[in-house]
Amino acid sequence: MLKELVESACRFGASDATAVSVSDISVEEALADLCRGSRCENYGLSAGCPPNVSGPTGFRELLKTVEQVVVFKIDVPWEILLSNERRDIFRLLHEVAANIEQAAVEKGYPDSKAFAGGSCKQIFCYNHPRCRVIEKGEPCRNSRIARPSMSGFGINVSTLMKAVGWTLNWTTRVGHGNTISMGTVCGLVVIA
């Protein structure tokens, strides 16, 4: 079943995916603290970011209920990550996460949960003044694809990527000696 979910991740748009043990995931208070207050412009703006998520404590409790996690990445040229096209990449990241989660639910793991990078407010609702979930208690405009941000839970993406043998940044040669600097965005789905 995990093999099928990993293969599905790549069909959904991931560059690579793998199953990892819960022990490969480092959850750190200091990383979640970077989201608080004036450190992150998205703090308090959406239901998927602090202080509206359970943070490291809640994520550690969730990990106690699972044994396996599907981790996936999307490799992207840095020039795109630093441009206005960045929103499209993060939208794809959330879509892949949501699709893996849905596939896991359909395979009999109804409590599976997906997490992705970036604030859903900046990705999906950037043209709306407020998140209607936290403002009015109404349903999310993008509930099918928007997932909570991994940062708010203190997930150490760098450590996780090292555990699976992936690199965050690298350079790729493309003909005539030209190179492209690449970056990576990641997501994960706990299978429960």
PyMOL commands that set and color helices and strands:
alter all, ss='L'
color gray80, all
select helices_A, chain A and resi 2-12+22-24+29-33+37-39+55-63+78-81+86-106+120-123+132-136+150-153+157-164
alter helices_A, ss='H'
color red, helices_A
select strands_A, chain A and resi 16-21+68-77+113-116+170-173+179-191
alter strands_A, ss='S'
color yellow, strands_A
deselect
rebuild
show_as cartoon
